[in-house]
Amino acid sequence: MTYPYQGIDPTVLATATGGSIVSSSISSAALVASIMAGVEDSFATYSKVSVDDLGAGMPGVDVSVTCLTADTGACAGDSAVGSFDRSISRSFTFSVTFTGKEVGTYDFLTHGLVDKGIVASEKDHIVVTGGVSVPEPSGLLLLGVGLLGLGLTRRRIRAA
């Protein structure tokens, strides 16, 4: 049996995912509205807002988050905590720091979380390169003494 749009048999898909097929005459717009209402209801009240990559950047990139401000409630480490609802707009500010741990290119998502449920995502692209060698202060001193010695030797040769 073939189906348009990539040929996936809905019965096979439902069986593989543990789902079921339900015959319905609901319109696409009504289905979308129903899903949106369900999502909105599930986050009608909440007590914790945070940002996290859920370990997706590891092992090459460490993601560190600090809650800076919450217009209501309080910041506690990486989260804003309080008794929140969706009756008004809320504002939260987070500081997110990416630290390269291993050389490589990393693409992963960082998520906005409400009570551990993902409500927003951003795609991050991090390139970690090798470190730059910085001379030690004693190495610079040794270089300076060497240049001074060359200068004095040249001066002595001219005087002779």
VEXMIPA-476039 format. One record per atom (N, C-alpha, C, O): x, y, z; residue in one letter. Coordinates in steps of 0.1 Angstrom, whole numbers, padded with zeros to 4 digits, always signed. Example, Ala and Ser with C-alpha at 12.3 -4.5 7.8 and 13.67 -1.06 7.14 Angstrom:
<rs>
+0132-0057+0078a
+0123-0045+0078a
+0132-0033+0078a
+0142-0033+0085a
+0128-0022+0071s
+0137-0011+0071s
+0129+0000+0079s
+0134+0011+0080s
</rs>
This chain:
<rs>
+0008-0012+0000m
+0000+0000+0000m
+0009+0012+0000m
+0018+0013+0008m
+0007+0022-0009t
+0015+0034-0010t
+0006+0046-0006t
-0006+0046-0009t
+0012+0056+0000y
+0005+0068+0003y
+0013+0080-0002y
+0025+0079-0003y
+0006+0091-0005p
+0014+0103-0009p
+0022+0108+0003p
+0020+0104+0014p
+0030+0117+0000y
+0038+0124+0011y
+0048+0114+0017y
+0046+0111+0029y
+0057+0109+0010q
+0067+0100+0015q
+0063+0085+0017q
+0071+0077+0021q
+0051+0082+0014g
+0047+0068+0014g
+0047+0061+0028g
+0049+0048+0028g
+0044+0067+0039i
+0044+0061+0052i
+0030+0056+0054i
+0020+0063+0054i
+0029+0043+0056d
+0016+0036+0060d
+0012+0040+0074d
+0019+0037+0083d
+0001+0047+0076p
-0003+0052+0089p
-0005+0040+0099p
-0002+0042+0111p
-0009+0028+0095t
-0010+0017+0103t
+0003+0012+0109t
+0005+0010+0120t
+0013+0012+0100v
+0027+0008+0104v
+0032+0018+0114v
+0038+0015+0124v
+0030+0031+0111l
+0035+0042+0120l
+0028+0041+0134l
+0035+0042+0144l
+0015+0039+0134a
+0008+0038+0147a
+0013+0026+0155a
+0015+0027+0167a
+0015+0014+0148t
+0020+0002+0155t
+0034+0004+0160t
+0037+0000+0172t
+0043+0010+0152a
+0057+0012+0156a
+0058+0022+0168a
+0067+0020+0176a
+0049+0031+0169t
+0050+0041+0180t
+0040+0038+0192t
+0040+0046+0202t
+0033+0028+0191g
+0023+0024+0202g
+0011+0033+0201g
+0003+0033+0211g
+0008+0040+0190g
-0003+0048+0189g
-0015+0041+0183g
-0015+0028+0181g
-0025+0048+0179s
-0037+0042+0172s
-0042+0052+0162s
-0039+0064+0163s
-0050+0047+0153i
-0056+0055+0143i
-0070+0058+0146i
-0078+0049+0149i
-0074+0071+0146v
-0087+0075+0150v
-0093+0082+0138v
-0088+0091+0133v
-0105+0077+0133s
-0111+0083+0122s
-0119+0095+0128s
-0126+0094+0137s
-0117+0107+0121s
-0123+0119+0126s
-0126+0128+0114s
-0119+0128+0104s
-0136+0136+0116s
-0140+0145+0105s
-0136+0160+0109s
-0140+0169+0103s
-0128+0161+0120i
-0124+0174+0125i
-0115+0181+0114i
-0106+0174+0108i
-0117+0194+0113s
-0108+0201+0103s
-0094+0203+0109s
-0092+0202+0121s
-0085+0206+0100s
-0071+0208+0104s
-0071+0220+0113s
-0064+0220+0123s
-0078+0231+0110a
-0078+0243+0119a
-0084+0240+0133a
-0078+0244+0143a
-0094+0231+0134a
-0100+0228+0147a
-0090+0219+0154a
-0089+0220+0167a
-0083+0210+0147l
-0073+0202+0154l
-0061+0210+0160l
-0057+0208+0171l
-0056+0219+0152v
-0046+0228+0156v
-0051+0236+0169v
-0043+0238+0178v
-0063+0242+0168a
-0068+0249+0179a
-0069+0241+0192a
-0067+0246+0203a
-0073+0228+0190s
-0075+0219+0201s
-0061+0216+0208s
-0060+0216+0220s
-0051+0214+0199i
-0037+0211+0204i
-0032+0224+0212i
-0026+0222+0222i
-0034+0235+0206m
-0029+0248+0212m
-0036+0250+0225m
-0029+0254+0235m
-0049+0248+0226a
-0056+0249+0239a
-0051+0240+0249a
-0049+0243+0261a
-0048+0227+0245g
-0042+0217+0255g
-0029+0221+0260g
-0026+0220+0272g
-0020+0226+0251v
-0007+0231+0255v
-0008+0243+0265v
-0001+0243+0275v
-0016+0252+0261e
-0018+0264+0269e
-0024+0261+0283e
-0019+0266+0293e
-0033+0252+0284d
-0039+0247+0296d
-0029+0240+0305d
-0029+0242+0317d
-0020+0233+0299s
-0010+0225+0306s
+0000+0235+0313s
+0007+0231+0323s
+0002+0247+0308f
+0011+0257+0314f
+0003+0269+0319f
+0009+0279+0320f
-0009+0267+0323a
-0017+0278+0328a
-0012+0283+0341a
-0011+0295+0343a
-0007+0275+0350t
+0000+0279+0362t
+0013+0271+0362t
+0014+0259+0358t
+0024+0277+0368y
+0037+0271+0368y
+0045+0277+0379y
+0042+0288+0384y
+0055+0270+0384s
+0063+0275+0395s
+0078+0276+0392s
+0086+0281+0401s
+0083+0272+0381k
+0097+0272+0378k
+0100+0275+0363k
+0094+0269+0354k
+0109+0285+0361v
+0113+0288+0347v
+0128+0287+0346v
+0135+0292+0355v
+0133+0280+0336s
+0148+0279+0335s
+0152+0277+0320s
+0143+0277+0311s
+0165+0277+0318v
+0171+0276+0305v
+0181+0264+0306v
+0188+0264+0316v
+0181+0255+0297d
+0190+0243+0298d
+0192+0237+0284d
+0183+0238+0276d
+0203+0232+0282d
+0206+0224+0269d
+0203+0209+0271d
+0204+0202+0261d
+0199+0205+0283l
+0195+0192+0286l
+0206+0182+0282l
+0204+0171+0278l
+0219+0187+0284g
+0230+0178+0281g
+0234+0177+0267g
+0244+0169+0264g
+0228+0184+0258a
+0230+0182+0243a
+0244+0187+0239a
+0249+0182+0229a
+0250+0197+0246g
+0263+0202+0242g
+0274+0194+0247g
+0286+0196+0242g
+0272+0185+0256m
+0283+0177+0261m
+0288+0166+0251m
+0280+0163+0243m
+0300+0162+0251p
+0310+0166+0261p
+0318+0178+0258p
+0326+0182+0266p
+0316+0183+0246g
+0325+0194+0241g
+0322+0208+0246g
+0331+0216+0246g
+0310+0210+0250v
+0306+0224+0254v
+0299+0223+0267v
+0289+0215+0268v
+0303+0230+0277d
+0296+0231+0290d
+0287+0243+0289d
+0292+0254+0286d
+0275+0242+0293v
+0265+0253+0293v
+0262+0256+0308v
+0257+0247+0315v
+0264+0268+0312s
+0262+0273+0325s
+0251+0284+0325s
+0252+0293+0317s
+0241+0283+0334v
+0230+0292+0334v
+0228+0298+0347v
+0229+0291+0358v
+0226+0311+0348t
+0223+0318+0360t
+0211+0327+0358t
+0210+0335+0348t
+0201+0326+0367c
+0189+0335+0366c
+0193+0348+0372c
+0199+0349+0383c
+0191+0359+0364l
+0195+0372+0368l
+0183+0380+0374l
+0185+0387+0384l
+0172+0380+0367t
+0160+0387+0372t
+0147+0380+0369t
+0146+0372+0359t
+0137+0382+0378a
+0124+0377+0376a
+0115+0388+0380a
+0116+0393+0391a
+0105+0392+0371d
+0097+0404+0375d
+0088+0401+0387d
+0084+0410+0394d
+0084+0388+0389t
+0078+0383+0401t
+0085+0371+0405t
+0092+0365+0397t
+0083+0367+0417g
+0090+0355+0422g
+0105+0358+0425g
+0107+0370+0428g
+0113+0349+0424a
+0127+0351+0428a
+0137+0342+0420a
+0132+0332+0414a
+0149+0346+0418c
+0159+0338+0412c
+0166+0329+0422c
+0169+0334+0433c
+0168+0317+0418a
+0174+0307+0427a
+0184+0299+0418a
+0179+0289+0412a
+0196+0303+0417g
+0206+0296+0409g
+0203+0297+0394g
+0203+0308+0389g
+0199+0286+0388d
+0197+0286+0373d
+0182+0288+0370d
+0178+0286+0358d
+0173+0290+0380s
+0159+0291+0378s
+0152+0303+0384s
+0157+0308+0394s
+0141+0306+0378a
+0132+0316+0385a
+0121+0308+0391a
+0115+0299+0385a
+0118+0310+0404v
+0108+0302+0411v
+0098+0312+0417v
+0100+0323+0421v
+0085+0307+0418g
+0074+0314+0423g
+0061+0308+0419g
+0061+0297+0414g
+0051+0315+0422s
+0037+0311+0418s
+0033+0319+0406s
+0029+0330+0408s
+0034+0314+0394f
+0031+0321+0382f
+0019+0316+0375f
+0015+0304+0377f
+0012+0325+0368d
+0001+0320+0359d
+0002+0328+0346d
+0011+0337+0345d
-0006+0325+0336r
-0005+0331+0323r
-0015+0343+0322r
-0018+0348+0311r
-0020+0348+0333s
-0030+0359+0332s
-0023+0372+0328s
-0029+0381+0322s
-0010+0374+0330i
-0002+0385+0326i
+0011+0381+0320i
+0015+0369+0322i
+0017+0390+0313s
+0031+0386+0307s
+0041+0386+0318s
+0040+0395+0327s
+0050+0378+0318r
+0061+0377+0328r
+0074+0379+0320r
+0076+0377+0308r
+0084+0384+0328s
+0097+0386+0322s
+0108+0380+0331s
+0108+0382+0343s
+0117+0372+0325f
+0128+0366+0332f
+0141+0368+0324f
+0140+0368+0311f
+0152+0371+0331t
+0165+0373+0324t
+0175+0363+0329t
+0176+0361+0341t
+0181+0356+0320f
+0191+0346+0323f
+0205+0349+0317f
+0205+0355+0306f
+0215+0346+0323s
+0229+0347+0318s
+0233+0332+0314s
+0233+0323+0322s
+0236+0330+0301v
+0240+0317+0296v
+0254+0318+0291v
+0258+0326+0283v
+0263+0310+0297t
+0277+0309+0293t
+0281+0296+0287t
+0278+0285+0293t
+0287+0296+0275f
+0292+0284+0269f
+0307+0283+0270f
+0314+0293+0267f
+0312+0272+0275t
+0326+0270+0277t
+0330+0258+0269t
+0325+0247+0271t
+0340+0261+0260g
+0345+0250+0252g
+0354+0240+0260g
+0363+0245+0267g
+0351+0228+0259k
+0359+0218+0267k
+0367+0209+0258k
+0378+0204+0262k
+0362+0206+0245e
+0370+0198+0236e
+0369+0204+0222e
+0358+0210+0218e
+0380+0204+0215v
+0380+0210+0201v
+0370+0203+0193v
+0369+0190+0193v
+0363+0211+0185g
+0353+0205+0176g
+0342+0215+0173g
+0342+0226+0177g
+0332+0211+0164t
+0321+0219+0161t
+0308+0212+0167t
+0306+0200+0165t
+0300+0220+0174y
+0289+0215+0181y
+0276+0223+0177y
+0276+0235+0178y
+0266+0215+0173d
+0253+0221+0170d
+0243+0214+0180d
+0242+0202+0180d
+0236+0222+0188f
+0226+0216+0197f
+0216+0227+0200f
+0217+0239+0197f
+0205+0223+0207l
+0194+0232+0211l
+0196+0235+0226l
+0199+0227+0234l
+0193+0248+0229t
+0191+0253+0242t
+0177+0256+0244t
+0171+0263+0235t
+0171+0252+0255h
+0156+0253+0257h
+0152+0262+0268h
+0159+0263+0278h
+0141+0269+0266g
+0134+0276+0276g
+0124+0265+0283g
+0116+0259+0275g
+0125+0264+0296l
+0117+0253+0303l
+0107+0260+0313l
+0111+0269+0320l
+0095+0255+0313v
+0085+0259+0323v
+0081+0246+0330v
+0076+0237+0324v
+0084+0245+0343d
+0082+0233+0350d
+0087+0220+0343d
+0080+0210+0342d
+0099+0221+0338k
+0107+0211+0331k
+0101+0208+0317k
+0106+0198+0310k
+0091+0215+0312g
+0085+0212+0299g
+0091+0223+0289g
+0092+0234+0293g
+0095+0218+0278i
+0101+0227+0268i
+0090+0236+0262i
+0080+0231+0256i
+0092+0249+0263v
+0083+0259+0257v
+0089+0267+0246v
+0082+0274+0238v
+0102+0267+0245a
+0109+0274+0234a
+0123+0268+0232a
+0129+0262+0242a
+0129+0269+0220s
+0142+0264+0218s
+0150+0273+0208s
+0144+0280+0200s
+0163+0273+0210e
+0171+0280+0201e
+0183+0271+0196e
+0187+0262+0204e
+0187+0272+0184k
+0198+0264+0179k
+0211+0271+0181k
+0212+0283+0178k
+0220+0264+0187d
+0233+0270+0190d
+0244+0263+0181d
+0243+0251+0179d
+0253+0270+0176h
+0264+0265+0168h
+0277+0270+0174h
+0280+0282+0174h
+0284+0261+0180i
+0296+0265+0188i
+0308+0258+0181i
+0308+0246+0179i
+0319+0266+0178v
+0331+0261+0173v
+0342+0263+0184v
+0345+0274+0187v
+0348+0252+0188v
+0358+0252+0198v
+0371+0249+0191v
+0373+0239+0185v
+0381+0259+0192t
+0394+0258+0185t
+0404+0255+0196t
+0402+0256+0208t
+0416+0252+0191g
+0427+0249+0200g
+0432+0262+0207g
+0429+0273+0203g
+0438+0260+0219g
+0442+0272+0227g
+0454+0279+0220g
+0461+0273+0212g
+0456+0291+0224v
+0467+0299+0219v
+0478+0299+0229v
+0475+0301+0241v
+0490+0297+0225s
+0501+0296+0234s
+0505+0310+0238s
+0508+0319+0230s
+0505+0313+0251v
+0509+0326+0256v
+0522+0324+0264v
+0523+0316+0273v
+0533+0332+0260p
+0545+0331+0267p
+0544+0334+0282p
+0537+0343+0286p
+0552+0327+0290e
+0552+0330+0304e
+0560+0343+0306e
+0568+0347+0298e
+0558+0351+0317p
+0565+0363+0320p
+0580+0361+0320p
+0588+0369+0316p
+0585+0349+0326s
+0599+0347+0326s
+0605+0345+0312s
+0616+0348+0309s
+0597+0340+0303g
+0601+0338+0289g
+0603+0352+0282g
+0613+0354+0275g
+0594+0361+0285l
+0596+0375+0280l
+0608+0382+0286l
+0615+0389+0279l
+0611+0379+0299l
+0623+0385+0305l
+0635+0379+0299l
+0645+0387+0296l
+0636+0366+0296l
+0647+0360+0290l
+0649+0366+0276l
+0660+0368+0272l
+0638+0368+0268l
+0639+0374+0255l
+0645+0388+0256l
+0654+0392+0248l
+0640+0396+0266g
+0645+0409+0268g
+0660+0410+0271g
+0668+0418+0266g
+0665+0401+0280v
+0679+0400+0284v
+0687+0396+0271v
+0698+0402+0269v
+0682+0387+0263g
+0689+0383+0251g
+0691+0394+0242g
+0702+0396+0236g
+0680+0402+0239l
+0681+0413+0230l
+0690+0424+0236l
+0698+0430+0228l
+0690+0426+0249l
+0699+0436+0255l
+0713+0432+0253l
+0722+0440+0250l
+0716+0419+0255g
+0730+0413+0253g
+0734+0415+0239g
+0746+0419+0237g
+0726+0413+0229l
+0729+0415+0215l
+0733+0429+0212l
+0742+0432+0205l
+0724+0438+0218g
+0727+0452+0216g
+0740+0457+0222g
+0747+0464+0215g
+0743+0452+0234l
+0756+0456+0240l
+0768+0450+0232l
+0778+0457+0231l
+0767+0438+0227t
+0777+0432+0220t
+0780+0440+0207t
+0791+0442+0203t
+0769+0444+0200r
+0771+0452+0188r
+0777+0465+0191r
+0786+0470+0183r
+0774+0471+0202r
+0779+0484+0206r
+0794+0482+0209r
+0802+0491+0205r
+0798+0472+0215r
+0812+0469+0219r
+0820+0467+0206r
+0832+0472+0205r
+0814+0460+0196i
+0822+0457+0184i
+0824+0471+0176i
+0834+0472+0171i
+0814+0480+0176r
+0816+0493+0170r
+0826+0501+0176r
+0834+0508+0170r
+0827+0501+0190a
+0836+0509+0197a
+0851+0504+0195a
+0860+0512+0196a
+0853+0492+0191a
+0866+0486+0190a
+0872+0489+0176a
+0883+0486+0174a
</rs>
